[in-house]
Structure formats: C-alpha cells, structure tokens
Amino acid sequence: MKDNIRRTTIYLDEQLHHALHIKSIETRHSVSDIISESIKYSLAEDAADYAALEDRKNEPAITFANVLKNLKKNGKI
C-alpha cells in the first residue's frame, strides 16, 4: 500500500457504481485509482479557474444591468 493514503467510504448510485466497476475492468485500473484521478482532475480544474480569476482581478466589473443597457443602446435587443 502507498504511503500517505487515507481510506474513505463513498456512497454511489447503483448504476454509477456499475459503470465504474465496468470501467475498472476494461481499463485495468482499480476503482480507487479511477476515483482518485477524477478527483485530481476536478481539483486541477478548480485551480485553473482560480488562476484565471486572479489574472482578471484588475479588470473592471460590469453588471448584468449594464450589459443589457449597452445591448439596448446598440440596438441589439
């Protein structure tokens, strides 16, 4: 067993569990490995989103009301 690995319990819909089990058989990866990789992917997406927000933090904020006002002013709506 790998170092620094924590055991946990998750509850899955029966059909999702079945699909995950079939995927594990076809890919020859354990269910645990598939779930761990999925979580890592999701967290990496979150990190990328936060980085994008940080990059844009100095951009001026615009409200939806102003967007609508500009669309109307420009004859788009």
C-alpha angles and dihedrals in degrees: 000000000000121000119254094021118142123205118227140170124233130184118222135184108259094244092048090050090050092050091048091050092051090048090052091053094047095045095038090230123125120252087243092055092049092050092045092051091048091052092048090051092050093049091048089054090051090051090051090050092051091048090052090050090050091051091052099040093108095052115108115262118238125195125224088242090059091048090054091046091053092047091052092045090053093047094247094124 
